[in-house]
Amino acid sequence: MTLRKFHKTVALIFSPFLLLTSITGIILLWRKDDVYSKETKNFLIGLHNWEYGAKYIGSALGLALILIVITGIMIALRGKKSN
């Protein structure tokens, strides 16, 4: 498997989960402004931290994001070298 294909596969598998984490993180920026109730805030925090679902999925998502970034940088640098 090429680096580009590996990067694409990992990104496609984890993108829905990373998108959910990003969206809940953006919404949580207003948690101290009383935009939503305490119950909603607790629910969003649980979603954002992946307390709902698998226990260690947040760590897996963090590692996947690091892997996606590193492989993306490698692909970009490889492309610059060939020019």
mmCIF file of the N, C-alpha and C atoms, coordinates in Angstrom:
data_MODEL
# 
_entry.id   MODEL 
# 
loop_
_atom_site.group_PDB 
_atom_site.id 
_atom_site.type_symbol 
_atom_site.label_atom_id 
_atom_site.label_alt_id 
_atom_site.label_comp_id 
_atom_site.label_asym_id 
_atom_site.label_entity_id 
_atom_site.label_seq_id 
_atom_site.pdbx_PDB_ins_code 
_atom_site.Cartn_x 
_atom_site.Cartn_y 
_atom_site.Cartn_z 
_atom_site.occupancy 
_atom_site.B_iso_or_equiv 
_atom_site.pdbx_formal_charge 
_atom_site.auth_seq_id 
_atom_site.auth_comp_id 
_atom_site.auth_asym_id 
_atom_site.auth_atom_id 
_atom_site.pdbx_PDB_model_num 
ATOM 1   N N  . MET A 1 1  ? 0.849   -1.175 0.000  1.00 0.00 ? 1  MET A N  1 
ATOM 2   C CA . MET A 1 1  ? 0.000   0.000  0.000  1.00 0.00 ? 1  MET A CA 1 
ATOM 3   C C  . MET A 1 1  ? 0.897   1.242  0.000  1.00 0.00 ? 1  MET A C  1 
ATOM 4   N N  . THR A 1 2  ? 0.602   2.161  -0.884 1.00 0.00 ? 2  THR A N  1 
ATOM 5   C CA . THR A 1 2  ? 1.393   3.379  -0.963 1.00 0.00 ? 2  THR A CA 1 
ATOM 6   C C  . THR A 1 2  ? 1.043   4.303  0.202  1.00 0.00 ? 2  THR A C  1 
ATOM 7   N N  . LEU A 1 3  ? 1.932   5.244  0.465  1.00 0.00 ? 3  LEU A N  1 
ATOM 8   C CA . LEU A 1 3  ? 1.711   6.208  1.543  1.00 0.00 ? 3  LEU A CA 1 
ATOM 9   C C  . LEU A 1 3  ? 0.452   7.019  1.288  1.00 0.00 ? 3  LEU A C  1 
ATOM 10  N N  . ARG A 1 4  ? 0.256   7.428  0.047  1.00 0.00 ? 4  ARG A N  1 
ATOM 11  C CA . ARG A 1 4  ? -0.932  8.222  -0.298 1.00 0.00 ? 4  ARG A CA 1 
ATOM 12  C C  . ARG A 1 4  ? -2.223  7.429  -0.070 1.00 0.00 ? 4  ARG A C  1 
ATOM 13  N N  . LYS A 1 5  ? -2.224  6.151  -0.446 1.00 0.00 ? 5  LYS A N  1 
ATOM 14  C CA . LYS A 1 5  ? -3.415  5.321  -0.257 1.00 0.00 ? 5  LYS A CA 1 
ATOM 15  C C  . LYS A 1 5  ? -3.657  5.065  1.229  1.00 0.00 ? 5  LYS A C  1 
ATOM 16  N N  . PHE A 1 6  ? -2.596  4.843  1.999  1.00 0.00 ? 6  PHE A N  1 
ATOM 17  C CA . PHE A 1 6  ? -2.723  4.650  3.436  1.00 0.00 ? 6  PHE A CA 1 
ATOM 18  C C  . PHE A 1 6  ? -3.304  5.899  4.092  1.00 0.00 ? 6  PHE A C  1 
ATOM 19  N N  . HIS A 1 7  ? -2.780  7.065  3.717  1.00 0.00 ? 7  HIS A N  1 
ATOM 20  C CA . HIS A 1 7  ? -3.263  8.344  4.236  1.00 0.00 ? 7  HIS A CA 1 
ATOM 21  C C  . HIS A 1 7  ? -4.754  8.524  3.932  1.00 0.00 ? 7  HIS A C  1 
ATOM 22  N N  . LYS A 1 8  ? -5.130  8.255  2.710  1.00 0.00 ? 8  LYS A N  1 
ATOM 23  C CA . LYS A 1 8  ? -6.523  8.402  2.286  1.00 0.00 ? 8  LYS A CA 1 
ATOM 24  C C  . LYS A 1 8  ? -7.440  7.436  3.029  1.00 0.00 ? 8  LYS A C  1 
ATOM 25  N N  . THR A 1 9  ? -7.009  6.192  3.200  1.00 0.00 ? 9  THR A N  1 
ATOM 26  C CA . THR A 1 9  ? -7.825  5.191  3.888  1.00 0.00 ? 9  THR A CA 1 
ATOM 27  C C  . THR A 1 9  ? -8.046  5.565  5.344  1.00 0.00 ? 9  THR A C  1 
ATOM 28  N N  . VAL A 1 10 ? -6.977  5.936  6.033  1.00 0.00 ? 10 VAL A N  1 
ATOM 29  C CA . VAL A 1 10 ? -7.104  6.331  7.443  1.00 0.00 ? 10 VAL A CA 1 
ATOM 30  C C  . VAL A 1 10 ? -8.001  7.560  7.569  1.00 0.00 ? 10 VAL A C  1 
ATOM 31  N N  . ALA A 1 11 ? -7.819  8.536  6.694  1.00 0.00 ? 11 ALA A N  1 
ATOM 32  C CA . ALA A 1 11 ? -8.627  9.753  6.731  1.00 0.00 ? 11 ALA A CA 1 
ATOM 33  C C  . ALA A 1 11 ? -10.107 9.450  6.482  1.00 0.00 ? 11 ALA A C  1 
ATOM 34  N N  . LEU A 1 12 ? -10.397 8.584  5.531  1.00 0.00 ? 12 LEU A N  1 
ATOM 35  C CA . LEU A 1 12 ? -11.799 8.255  5.240  1.00 0.00 ? 12 LEU A CA 1 
ATOM 36  C C  . LEU A 1 12 ? -12.451 7.489  6.388  1.00 0.00 ? 12 LEU A C  1 
ATOM 37  N N  . ILE A 1 13 ? -11.720 6.608  7.020  1.00 0.00 ? 13 ILE A N  1 
ATOM 38  C CA . ILE A 1 13 ? -12.278 5.823  8.123  1.00 0.00 ? 13 ILE A CA 1 
ATOM 39  C C  . ILE A 1 13 ? -12.581 6.713  9.325  1.00 0.00 ? 13 ILE A C  1 
ATOM 40  N N  . PHE A 1 14 ? -11.673 7.605  9.660  1.00 0.00 ? 14 PHE A N  1 
ATOM 41  C CA . PHE A 1 14 ? -11.811 8.377  10.888 1.00 0.00 ? 14 PHE A CA 1 
ATOM 42  C C  . PHE A 1 14 ? -12.475 9.737  10.709 1.00 0.00 ? 14 PHE A C  1 
ATOM 43  N N  . SER A 1 15 ? -12.690 10.193 9.484  1.00 0.00 ? 15 SER A N  1 
ATOM 44  C CA . SER A 1 15 ? -13.241 11.533 9.266  1.00 0.00 ? 15 SER A CA 1 
ATOM 45  C C  . SER A 1 15 ? -14.612 11.768 9.912  1.00 0.00 ? 15 SER A C  1 
ATOM 46  N N  . PRO A 1 16 ? -15.557 10.828 9.899  1.00 0.00 ? 16 PRO A N  1 
ATOM 47  C CA . PRO A 1 16 ? -16.835 11.110 10.564 1.00 0.00 ? 16 PRO A CA 1 
ATOM 48  C C  . PRO A 1 16 ? -16.674 11.347 12.073 1.00 0.00 ? 16 PRO A C  1 
ATOM 49  N N  . PHE A 1 17 ? -15.801 10.594 12.703 1.00 0.00 ? 17 PHE A N  1 
ATOM 50  C CA . PHE A 1 17 ? -15.584 10.733 14.142 1.00 0.00 ? 17 PHE A CA 1 
ATOM 51  C C  . PHE A 1 17 ? -14.857 12.037 14.467 1.00 0.00 ? 17 PHE A C  1 
ATOM 52  N N  . LEU A 1 18 ? -13.872 12.386 13.635 1.00 0.00 ? 18 LEU A N  1 
ATOM 53  C CA . LEU A 1 18 ? -13.158 13.641 13.833 1.00 0.00 ? 18 LEU A CA 1 
ATOM 54  C C  . LEU A 1 18 ? -14.069 14.836 13.578 1.00 0.00 ? 18 LEU A C  1 
ATOM 55  N N  . LEU A 1 19 ? -14.973 14.706 12.626 1.00 0.00 ? 19 LEU A N  1 
ATOM 56  C CA . LEU A 1 19 ? -15.936 15.768 12.343 1.00 0.00 ? 19 LEU A CA 1 
ATOM 57  C C  . LEU A 1 19 ? -16.862 15.984 13.536 1.00 0.00 ? 19 LEU A C  1 
ATOM 58  N N  . LEU A 1 20 ? -17.353 14.912 14.136 1.00 0.00 ? 20 LEU A N  1 
ATOM 59  C CA . LEU A 1 20 ? -18.216 15.022 15.310 1.00 0.00 ? 20 LEU A CA 1 
ATOM 60  C C  . LEU A 1 20 ? -17.465 15.685 16.464 1.00 0.00 ? 20 LEU A C  1 
ATOM 61  N N  . THR A 1 21 ? -16.223 15.307 16.670 1.00 0.00 ? 21 THR A N  1 
ATOM 62  C CA . THR A 1 21 ? -15.418 15.901 17.732 1.00 0.00 ? 21 THR A CA 1 
ATOM 63  C C  . THR A 1 21 ? -15.200 17.390 17.470 1.00 0.00 ? 21 THR A C  1 
ATOM 64  N N  . SER A 1 22 ? -14.957 17.750 16.226 1.00 0.00 ? 22 SER A N  1 
ATOM 65  C CA . SER A 1 22 ? -14.755 19.163 15.876 1.00 0.00 ? 22 SER A CA 1 
ATOM 66  C C  . SER A 1 22 ? -16.022 19.977 16.095 1.00 0.00 ? 22 SER A C  1 
ATOM 67  N N  . ILE A 1 23 ? -17.146 19.455 15.668 1.00 0.00 ? 23 ILE A N  1 
ATOM 68  C CA . ILE A 1 23 ? -18.415 20.175 15.806 1.00 0.00 ? 23 ILE A CA 1 
ATOM 69  C C  . ILE A 1 23 ? -18.773 20.383 17.272 1.00 0.00 ? 23 ILE A C  1 
ATOM 70  N N  . THR A 1 24 ? -18.646 19.319 18.090 1.00 0.00 ? 24 THR A N  1 
ATOM 71  C CA . THR A 1 24 ? -18.960 19.473 19.514 1.00 0.00 ? 24 THR A CA 1 
ATOM 72  C C  . THR A 1 24 ? -17.972 20.424 20.185 1.00 0.00 ? 24 THR A C  1 
ATOM 73  N N  . GLY A 1 25 ? -16.714 20.412 19.750 1.00 0.00 ? 25 GLY A N  1 
ATOM 74  C CA . GLY A 1 25 ? -15.734 21.349 20.303 1.00 0.00 ? 25 GLY A CA 1 
ATOM 75  C C  . GLY A 1 25 ? -16.096 22.791 19.998 1.00 0.00 ? 25 GLY A C  1 
ATOM 76  N N  . ILE A 1 26 ? -16.547 23.038 18.784 1.00 0.00 ? 26 ILE A N  1 
ATOM 77  C CA . ILE A 1 26 ? -16.963 24.393 18.407 1.00 0.00 ? 26 ILE A CA 1 
ATOM 78  C C  . ILE A 1 26 ? -18.162 24.834 19.231 1.00 0.00 ? 26 ILE A C  1 
ATOM 79  N N  . ILE A 1 27 ? -19.135 23.960 19.393 1.00 0.00 ? 27 ILE A N  1 
ATOM 80  C CA . ILE A 1 27 ? -20.322 24.299 20.183 1.00 0.00 ? 27 ILE A CA 1 
ATOM 81  C C  . ILE A 1 27 ? -19.949 24.549 21.640 1.00 0.00 ? 27 ILE A C  1 
ATOM 82  N N  . LEU A 1 28 ? -19.006 23.770 22.163 1.00 0.00 ? 28 LEU A N  1 
ATOM 83  C CA . LEU A 1 28 ? -18.601 23.924 23.562 1.00 0.00 ? 28 LEU A CA 1 
ATOM 84  C C  . LEU A 1 28 ? -17.837 25.221 23.835 1.00 0.00 ? 28 LEU A C  1 
ATOM 85  N N  . LEU A 1 29 ? -17.405 25.920 22.794 1.00 0.00 ? 29 LEU A N  1 
ATOM 86  C CA . LEU A 1 29 ? -16.762 27.215 23.009 1.00 0.00 ? 29 LEU A CA 1 
ATOM 87  C C  . LEU A 1 29 ? -17.696 28.198 23.712 1.00 0.00 ? 29 LEU A C  1 
ATOM 88  N N  . TRP A 1 30 ? -18.999 27.999 23.589 1.00 0.00 ? 30 TRP A N  1 
ATOM 89  C CA . TRP A 1 30 ? -19.994 28.877 24.205 1.00 0.00 ? 30 TRP A CA 1 
ATOM 90  C C  . TRP A 1 30 ? -20.589 28.286 25.483 1.00 0.00 ? 30 TRP A C  1 
ATOM 91  N N  . ARG A 1 31 ? -19.933 27.332 26.098 1.00 0.00 ? 31 ARG A N  1 
ATOM 92  C CA . ARG A 1 31 ? -20.504 26.671 27.279 1.00 0.00 ? 31 ARG A CA 1 
ATOM 93  C C  . ARG A 1 31 ? -20.645 27.599 28.481 1.00 0.00 ? 31 ARG A C  1 
ATOM 94  N N  . LYS A 1 32 ? -19.865 28.649 28.579 1.00 0.00 ? 32 LYS A N  1 
ATOM 95  C CA . LYS A 1 32 ? -19.948 29.563 29.722 1.00 0.00 ? 32 LYS A CA 1 
ATOM 96  C C  . LYS A 1 32 ? -20.863 30.754 29.452 1.00 0.00 ? 32 LYS A C  1 
ATOM 97  N N  . ASP A 1 33 ? -21.441 30.826 28.262 1.00 0.00 ? 33 ASP A N  1 
ATOM 98  C CA . ASP A 1 33 ? -22.294 31.957 27.895 1.00 0.00 ? 33 ASP A CA 1 
ATOM 99  C C  . ASP A 1 33 ? -23.780 31.671 28.072 1.00 0.00 ? 33 ASP A C  1 
ATOM 100 N N  . ASP A 1 34 ? -24.127 30.574 28.707 1.00 0.00 ? 34 ASP A N  1 
ATOM 101 C CA . ASP A 1 34 ? -25.529 30.187 28.941 1.00 0.00 ? 34 ASP A CA 1 
ATOM 102 C C  . ASP A 1 34 ? -26.351 30.137 27.660 1.00 0.00 ? 34 ASP A C  1 
ATOM 103 N N  . VAL A 1 35 ? -25.754 29.649 26.590 1.00 0.00 ? 35 VAL A N  1 
ATOM 104 C CA . VAL A 1 35 ? -26.452 29.509 25.315 1.00 0.00 ? 35 VAL A CA 1 
ATOM 105 C C  . VAL A 1 35 ? -27.365 28.282 25.354 1.00 0.00 ? 35 VAL A C  1 
ATOM 106 N N  . TYR A 1 36 ? -26.971 27.283 26.117 1.00 0.00 ? 36 TYR A N  1 
ATOM 107 C CA . TYR A 1 36 ? -27.764 26.055 26.238 1.00 0.00 ? 36 TYR A CA 1 
ATOM 108 C C  . TYR A 1 36 ? -27.739 25.594 27.680 1.00 0.00 ? 36 TYR A C  1 
ATOM 109 N N  . SER A 1 37 ? -28.621 24.635 27.991 1.00 0.00 ? 37 SER A N  1 
ATOM 110 C CA . SER A 1 37 ? -28.795 24.190 29.373 1.00 0.00 ? 37 SER A CA 1 
ATOM 111 C C  . SER A 1 37 ? -27.605 23.366 29.867 1.00 0.00 ? 37 SER A C  1 
ATOM 112 N N  . LYS A 1 38 ? -27.553 23.168 31.179 1.00 0.00 ? 38 LYS A N  1 
ATOM 113 C CA . LYS A 1 38 ? -26.482 22.380 31.785 1.00 0.00 ? 38 LYS A CA 1 
ATOM 114 C C  . LYS A 1 38 ? -26.539 20.934 31.310 1.00 0.00 ? 38 LYS A C  1 
ATOM 115 N N  . GLU A 1 39 ? -27.753 20.404 31.121 1.00 0.00 ? 39 GLU A N  1 
ATOM 116 C CA . GLU A 1 39 ? -27.898 19.032 30.623 1.00 0.00 ? 39 GLU A CA 1 
ATOM 117 C C  . GLU A 1 39 ? -27.326 18.892 29.225 1.00 0.00 ? 39 GLU A C  1 
ATOM 118 N N  . THR A 1 40 ? -27.605 19.895 28.369 1.00 0.00 ? 40 THR A N  1 
ATOM 119 C CA . THR A 1 40 ? -27.064 19.885 27.013 1.00 0.00 ? 40 THR A CA 1 
ATOM 120 C C  . THR A 1 40 ? -25.547 19.986 27.049 1.00 0.00 ? 40 THR A C  1 
ATOM 121 N N  . LYS A 1 41 ? -25.032 20.850 27.921 1.00 0.00 ? 41 LYS A N  1 
ATOM 122 C CA . LYS A 1 41 ? -23.585 21.001 28.058 1.00 0.00 ? 41 LYS A CA 1 
ATOM 123 C C  . LYS A 1 41 ? -22.948 19.680 28.484 1.00 0.00 ? 41 LYS A C  1 
ATOM 124 N N  . ASN A 1 42 ? -23.530 19.019 29.461 1.00 0.00 ? 42 ASN A N  1 
ATOM 125 C CA . ASN A 1 42 ? -22.982 17.736 29.919 1.00 0.00 ? 42 ASN A CA 1 
ATOM 126 C C  . ASN A 1 42 ? -23.027 16.683 28.810 1.00 0.00 ? 42 ASN A C  1 
ATOM 127 N N  . PHE A 1 43 ? -24.096 16.691 28.028 1.00 0.00 ? 43 PHE A N  1 
ATOM 128 C CA . PHE A 1 43 ? -24.213 15.760 26.911 1.00 0.00 ? 43 PHE A CA 1 
ATOM 129 C C  . PHE A 1 43 ? -23.136 16.045 25.859 1.00 0.00 ? 43 PHE A C  1 
ATOM 130 N N  . LEU A 1 44 ? -22.949 17.332 25.526 1.00 0.00 ? 44 LEU A N  1 
ATOM 131 C CA . LEU A 1 44 ? -21.935 17.706 24.537 1.00 0.00 ? 44 LEU A CA 1 
ATOM 132 C C  . LEU A 1 44 ? -20.528 17.354 25.013 1.00 0.00 ? 44 LEU A C  1 
ATOM 133 N N  . ILE A 1 45 ? -20.258 17.570 26.286 1.00 0.00 ? 45 ILE A N  1 
ATOM 134 C CA . ILE A 1 45 ? -18.952 17.214 26.835 1.00 0.00 ? 45 ILE A CA 1 
ATOM 135 C C  . ILE A 1 45 ? -18.740 15.707 26.747 1.00 0.00 ? 45 ILE A C  1 
ATOM 136 N N  . GLY A 1 46 ? -19.778 14.940 27.052 1.00 0.00 ? 46 GLY A N  1 
ATOM 137 C CA . GLY A 1 46 ? -19.687 13.484 26.941 1.00 0.00 ? 46 GLY A CA 1 
ATOM 138 C C  . GLY A 1 46 ? -19.415 13.031 25.516 1.00 0.00 ? 46 GLY A C  1 
ATOM 139 N N  . LEU A 1 47 ? -20.078 13.669 24.563 1.00 0.00 ? 47 LEU A N  1 
ATOM 140 C CA . LEU A 1 47 ? -19.832 13.348 23.148 1.00 0.00 ? 47 LEU A CA 1 
ATOM 141 C C  . LEU A 1 47 ? -18.429 13.752 22.725 1.00 0.00 ? 47 LEU A C  1 
ATOM 142 N N  . HIS A 1 48 ? -18.048 14.951 23.103 1.00 0.00 ? 48 HIS A N  1 
ATOM 143 C CA . HIS A 1 48 ? -16.747 15.476 22.700 1.00 0.00 ? 48 HIS A CA 1 
ATOM 144 C C  . HIS A 1 48 ? -15.598 14.646 23.271 1.00 0.00 ? 48 HIS A C  1 
ATOM 145 N N  . ASN A 1 49 ? -15.737 14.213 24.499 1.00 0.00 ? 49 ASN A N  1 
ATOM 146 C CA . ASN A 1 49 ? -14.694 13.420 25.154 1.00 0.00 ? 49 ASN A CA 1 
ATOM 147 C C  . ASN A 1 49 ? -14.837 11.930 24.895 1.00 0.00 ? 49 ASN A C  1 
ATOM 148 N N  . TRP A 1 50 ? -15.836 11.558 24.132 1.00 0.00 ? 50 TRP A N  1 
ATOM 149 C CA . TRP A 1 50 ? -16.115 10.160 23.792 1.00 0.00 ? 50 TRP A CA 1 
ATOM 150 C C  . TRP A 1 50 ? -16.374 9.305  25.034 1.00 0.00 ? 50 TRP A C  1 
ATOM 151 N N  . GLU A 1 51 ? -17.068 9.898  26.033 1.00 0.00 ? 51 GLU A N  1 
ATOM 152 C CA . GLU A 1 51 ? -17.480 9.133  27.197 1.00 0.00 ? 51 GLU A CA 1 
ATOM 153 C C  . GLU A 1 51 ? -18.660 8.231  26.843 1.00 0.00 ? 51 GLU A C  1 
ATOM 154 N N  . TYR A 1 52 ? -19.399 8.607  25.796 1.00 0.00 ? 52 TYR A N  1 
ATOM 155 C CA . TYR A 1 52 ? -20.481 7.764  25.293 1.00 0.00 ? 52 TYR A CA 1 
ATOM 156 C C  . TYR A 1 52 ? -19.896 6.921  24.166 1.00 0.00 ? 52 TYR A C  1 
ATOM 157 N N  . GLY A 1 53 ? -20.140 5.652  24.206 1.00 0.00 ? 53 GLY A N  1 
ATOM 158 C CA . GLY A 1 53 ? -19.561 4.770  23.188 1.00 0.00 ? 53 GLY A CA 1 
ATOM 159 C C  . GLY A 1 53 ? -18.384 4.023  23.762 1.00 0.00 ? 53 GLY A C  1 
ATOM 160 N N  . ALA A 1 54 ? -17.360 3.867  22.985 1.00 0.00 ? 54 ALA A N  1 
ATOM 161 C CA . ALA A 1 54 ? -16.179 3.116  23.411 1.00 0.00 ? 54 ALA A CA 1 
ATOM 162 C C  . ALA A 1 54 ? -15.319 3.975  24.337 1.00 0.00 ? 54 ALA A C  1 
ATOM 163 N N  . LYS A 1 55 ? -14.741 3.340  25.344 1.00 0.00 ? 55 LYS A N  1 
ATOM 164 C CA . LYS A 1 55 ? -14.019 4.064  26.384 1.00 0.00 ? 55 LYS A CA 1 
ATOM 165 C C  . LYS A 1 55 ? -12.761 4.764  25.881 1.00 0.00 ? 55 LYS A C  1 
ATOM 166 N N  . TYR A 1 56 ? -12.015 4.148  25.024 1.00 0.00 ? 56 TYR A N  1 
ATOM 167 C CA . TYR A 1 56 ? -10.737 4.717  24.591 1.00 0.00 ? 56 TYR A CA 1 
ATOM 168 C C  . TYR A 1 56 ? -10.757 5.245  23.162 1.00 0.00 ? 56 TYR A C  1 
ATOM 169 N N  . ILE A 1 57 ? -11.938 5.491  22.629 1.00 0.00 ? 57 ILE A N  1 
ATOM 170 C CA . ILE A 1 57 ? -12.016 5.935  21.233 1.00 0.00 ? 57 ILE A CA 1 
ATOM 171 C C  . ILE A 1 57 ? -11.408 7.332  21.046 1.00 0.00 ? 57 ILE A C  1 
ATOM 172 N N  . GLY A 1 58 ? -11.483 8.171  22.069 1.00 0.00 ? 58 GLY A N  1 
ATOM 173 C CA . GLY A 1 58 ? -10.884 9.496  21.976 1.00 0.00 ? 58 GLY A CA 1 
ATOM 174 C C  . GLY A 1 58 ? -9.382  9.415  21.746 1.00 0.00 ? 58 GLY A C  1 
ATOM 175 N N  . SER A 1 59 ? -8.722  8.507  22.441 1.00 0.00 ? 59 SER A N  1 
ATOM 176 C CA . SER A 1 59 ? -7.280  8.318  22.250 1.00 0.00 ? 59 SER A CA 1 
ATOM 177 C C  . SER A 1 59 ? -6.993  7.800  20.849 1.00 0.00 ? 59 SER A C  1 
ATOM 178 N N  . ALA A 1 60 ? -7.809  6.878  20.372 1.00 0.00 ? 60 ALA A N  1 
ATOM 179 C CA . ALA A 1 60 ? -7.631  6.337  19.021 1.00 0.00 ? 60 ALA A CA 1 
ATOM 180 C C  . ALA A 1 60 ? -7.813  7.444  17.981 1.00 0.00 ? 60 ALA A C  1 
ATOM 181 N N  . LEU A 1 61 ? -8.783  8.322  18.206 1.00 0.00 ? 61 LEU A N  1 
ATOM 182 C CA . LEU A 1 61 ? -9.006  9.428  17.265 1.00 0.00 ? 61 LEU A CA 1 
ATOM 183 C C  . LEU A 1 61 ? -7.842  10.410 17.278 1.00 0.00 ? 61 LEU A C  1 
ATOM 184 N N  . GLY A 1 62 ? -7.313  10.676 18.455 1.00 0.00 ? 62 GLY A N  1 
ATOM 185 C CA . GLY A 1 62 ? -6.154  11.560 18.540 1.00 0.00 ? 62 GLY A CA 1 
ATOM 186 C C  . GLY A 1 62 ? -4.962  10.991 17.800 1.00 0.00 ? 62 GLY A C  1 
ATOM 187 N N  . LEU A 1 63 ? -4.722  9.702  17.985 1.00 0.00 ? 63 LEU A N  1 
ATOM 188 C CA . LEU A 1 63 ? -3.613  9.045  17.290 1.00 0.00 ? 63 LEU A CA 1 
ATOM 189 C C  . LEU A 1 63 ? -3.848  9.021  15.780 1.00 0.00 ? 63 LEU A C  1 
ATOM 190 N N  . ALA A 1 64 ? -5.093  8.783  15.376 1.00 0.00 ? 64 ALA A N  1 
ATOM 191 C CA . ALA A 1 64 ? -5.410  8.780  13.945 1.00 0.00 ? 64 ALA A CA 1 
ATOM 192 C C  . ALA A 1 64 ? -5.171  10.156 13.336 1.00 0.00 ? 64 ALA A C  1 
ATOM 193 N N  . LEU A 1 65 ? -5.548  11.198 14.052 1.00 0.00 ? 65 LEU A N  1 
ATOM 194 C CA . LEU A 1 65 ? -5.335  12.549 13.536 1.00 0.00 ? 65 LEU A CA 1 
ATOM 195 C C  . LEU A 1 65 ? -3.843  12.850 13.403 1.00 0.00 ? 65 LEU A C  1 
ATOM 196 N N  . ILE A 1 66 ? -3.054  12.444 14.390 1.00 0.00 ? 66 ILE A N  1 
ATOM 197 C CA . ILE A 1 66 ? -1.601  12.618 14.306 1.00 0.00 ? 66 ILE A CA 1 
ATOM 198 C C  . ILE A 1 66 ? -1.053  11.878 13.092 1.00 0.00 ? 66 ILE A C  1 
ATOM 199 N N  . LEU A 1 67 ? -1.520  10.650 12.884 1.00 0.00 ? 67 LEU A N  1 
ATOM 200 C CA . LEU A 1 67 ? -1.068  9.839  11.752 1.00 0.00 ? 67 LEU A CA 1 
ATOM 201 C C  . LEU A 1 67 ? -1.441  10.494 10.421 1.00 0.00 ? 67 LEU A C  1 
ATOM 202 N N  . ILE A 1 68 ? -2.655  11.021 10.344 1.00 0.00 ? 68 ILE A N  1 
ATOM 203 C CA . ILE A 1 68 ? -3.101  11.691 9.120  1.00 0.00 ? 68 ILE A CA 1 
ATOM 204 C C  . ILE A 1 68 ? -2.239  12.920 8.834  1.00 0.00 ? 68 ILE A C  1 
ATOM 205 N N  . VAL A 1 69 ? -1.951  13.695 9.868  1.00 0.00 ? 69 VAL A N  1 
ATOM 206 C CA . VAL A 1 69 ? -1.133  14.896 9.686  1.00 0.00 ? 69 VAL A CA 1 
ATOM 207 C C  . VAL A 1 69 ? 0.288   14.525 9.260  1.00 0.00 ? 69 VAL A C  1 
ATOM 208 N N  . ILE A 1 70 ? 0.889   13.554 9.936  1.00 0.00 ? 70 ILE A N  1 
ATOM 209 C CA . ILE A 1 70 ? 2.266   13.161 9.607  1.00 0.00 ? 70 ILE A CA 1 
ATOM 210 C C  . ILE A 1 70 ? 2.359   12.623 8.181  1.00 0.00 ? 70 ILE A C  1 
ATOM 211 N N  . THR A 1 71 ? 1.438   11.734 7.808  1.00 0.00 ? 71 THR A N  1 
ATOM 212 C CA . THR A 1 71 ? 1.489   11.191 6.450  1.00 0.00 ? 71 THR A CA 1 
ATOM 213 C C  . THR A 1 71 ? 1.198   12.273 5.412  1.00 0.00 ? 71 THR A C  1 
ATOM 214 N N  . GLY A 1 72 ? 0.322   13.222 5.736  1.00 0.00 ? 72 GLY A N  1 
ATOM 215 C CA . GLY A 1 72 ? 0.054   14.337 4.826  1.00 0.00 ? 72 GLY A CA 1 
ATOM 216 C C  . GLY A 1 72 ? 1.284   15.196 4.608  1.00 0.00 ? 72 GLY A C  1 
ATOM 217 N N  . ILE A 1 73 ? 2.021   15.458 5.689  1.00 0.00 ? 73 ILE A N  1 
ATOM 218 C CA . ILE A 1 73 ? 3.265   16.227 5.571  1.00 0.00 ? 73 ILE A CA 1 
ATOM 219 C C  . ILE A 1 73 ? 4.281   15.453 4.738  1.00 0.00 ? 73 ILE A C  1 
ATOM 220 N N  . MET A 1 74 ? 4.378   14.160 4.967  1.00 0.00 ? 74 MET A N  1 
ATOM 221 C CA . MET A 1 74 ? 5.320   13.340 4.195  1.00 0.00 ? 74 MET A CA 1 
ATOM 222 C C  . MET A 1 74 ? 4.978   13.366 2.706  1.00 0.00 ? 74 MET A C  1 
ATOM 223 N N  . ILE A 1 75 ? 3.694   13.274 2.393  1.00 0.00 ? 75 ILE A N  1 
ATOM 224 C CA . ILE A 1 75 ? 3.260   13.320 0.995  1.00 0.00 ? 75 ILE A CA 1 
ATOM 225 C C  . ILE A 1 75 ? 3.592   14.682 0.382  1.00 0.00 ? 75 ILE A C  1 
ATOM 226 N N  . ALA A 1 76 ? 3.335   15.750 1.137  1.00 0.00 ? 76 ALA A N  1 
ATOM 227 C CA . ALA A 1 76 ? 3.615   17.096 0.631  1.00 0.00 ? 76 ALA A CA 1 
ATOM 228 C C  . ALA A 1 76 ? 5.111   17.300 0.395  1.00 0.00 ? 76 ALA A C  1 
ATOM 229 N N  . LEU A 1 77 ? 5.928   16.840 1.326  1.00 0.00 ? 77 LEU A N  1 
ATOM 230 C CA . LEU A 1 77 ? 7.374   16.990 1.170  1.00 0.00 ? 77 LEU A CA 1 
ATOM 231 C C  . LEU A 1 77 ? 7.902   16.144 0.021  1.00 0.00 ? 77 LEU A C  1 
ATOM 232 N N  . ARG A 1 78 ? 7.351   14.962 -0.137 1.00 0.00 ? 78 ARG A N  1 
ATOM 233 C CA . ARG A 1 78 ? 7.763   14.095 -1.232 1.00 0.00 ? 78 ARG A CA 1 
ATOM 234 C C  . ARG A 1 78 ? 7.433   14.746 -2.579 1.00 0.00 ? 78 ARG A C  1 
ATOM 235 N N  . GLY A 1 79 ? 6.292   15.396 -2.663 1.00 0.00 ? 79 GLY A N  1 
ATOM 236 C CA . GLY A 1 79 ? 5.893   16.071 -3.883 1.00 0.00 ? 79 GLY A CA 1 
ATOM 237 C C  . GLY A 1 79 ? 6.816   17.235 -4.210 1.00 0.00 ? 79 GLY A C  1 
ATOM 238 N N  . LYS A 1 80 ? 7.262   17.967 -3.193 1.00 0.00 ? 80 LYS A N  1 
ATOM 239 C CA . LYS A 1 80 ? 8.176   19.098 -3.412 1.00 0.00 ? 80 LYS A CA 1 
ATOM 240 C C  . LYS A 1 80 ? 9.544   18.644 -3.869 1.00 0.00 ? 80 LYS A C  1 
ATOM 241 N N  . LYS A 1 81 ? 10.004  17.492 -3.390 1.00 0.00 ? 81 LYS A N  1 
ATOM 242 C CA . LYS A 1 81 ? 11.311  16.975 -3.766 1.00 0.00 ? 81 LYS A CA 1 
ATOM 243 C C  . LYS A 1 81 ? 11.360  16.601 -5.245 1.00 0.00 ? 81 LYS A C  1 
ATOM 244 N N  . SER A 1 82 ? 10.231  16.110 -5.776 1.00 0.00 ? 82 SER A N  1 
ATOM 245 C CA . SER A 1 82 ? 10.224  15.656 -7.186 1.00 0.00 ? 82 SER A CA 1 
ATOM 246 C C  . SER A 1 82 ? 10.136  16.821 -8.160 1.00 0.00 ? 82 SER A C  1 
ATOM 247 N N  . ASN A 1 83 ? 9.794   18.018 -7.694 1.00 0.00 ? 83 ASN A N  1 
ATOM 248 C CA . ASN A 1 83 ? 9.677   19.183 -8.588 1.00 0.00 ? 83 ASN A CA 1 
ATOM 249 C C  . ASN A 1 83 ? 11.007  19.769 -8.918 1.00 0.00 ? 83 ASN A C  1 
# 
